[in-house]
Amino acid sequence: AGQEGDEIFLNRIRHGATRDGRVYMPPFEGILSQEAMWTIRSWLETVRED
């Protein structure tokens, strides 16, 4: 987590994620507000398994 994790998360949620041409996460920039993105990030931190 931490700042590095925040940067990775924001890049992925804004621009999406693809590997070998397969979409693993669509881009959400322009669909979700920044507040919604941070709400999702905060929730993910509460359910993360170590």
C-alpha positions as CSV (number, residue, x, y, z in Angstrom):
1,A,0.0,0.0,0.0
2,G,1.3,3.4,0.8
3,Q,2.0,6.2,-1.7
4,E,3.4,3.8,-4.3
5,G,0.2,1.7,-4.1
6,D,-1.9,4.8,-4.4
7,E,-0.1,5.8,-7.6
8,I,-0.5,2.3,-9.1
9,F,-4.2,2.2,-8.1
10,L,-4.9,5.7,-9.5
11,N,-3.1,4.9,-12.8
12,R,-5.0,1.6,-13.1
13,I,-8.5,3.0,-12.2
14,R,-8.1,6.0,-14.5
15,H,-6.5,4.4,-17.5
16,G,-7.5,0.7,-17.1
17,A,-5.3,-2.3,-17.2
18,T,-4.6,-4.6,-20.1
19,R,-2.2,-7.6,-20.5
20,D,-1.5,-9.3,-23.8
21,G,-4.4,-7.4,-25.3
22,R,-6.9,-8.5,-22.7
23,V,-8.7,-5.9,-20.7
24,Y,-8.5,-6.7,-17.0
25,M,-10.0,-3.4,-15.9
26,P,-11.6,-0.8,-18.1
27,P,-10.7,2.9,-17.7
28,F,-13.0,4.7,-15.3
29,E,-11.7,8.3,-15.8
30,G,-14.7,10.4,-16.7
31,I,-17.1,7.8,-15.3
32,L,-16.2,7.8,-11.6
33,S,-15.4,10.9,-9.7
34,Q,-12.1,11.3,-7.9
35,E,-14.0,10.9,-4.6
36,A,-15.5,7.6,-5.8
37,M,-12.1,6.4,-6.8
38,W,-10.7,7.1,-3.3
39,T,-13.7,5.6,-1.7
40,I,-13.0,2.3,-3.6
41,R,-9.4,2.5,-2.7
42,S,-10.2,3.0,1.0
43,W,-12.6,0.1,1.0
44,L,-10.1,-2.2,-0.7
45,E,-7.6,-1.4,2.1
46,T,-10.2,-2.7,4.6
47,V,-10.7,-6.0,2.9
48,R,-7.1,-6.7,1.8
49,E,-5.7,-10.0,2.9
50,D,-2.1,-10.0,3.9
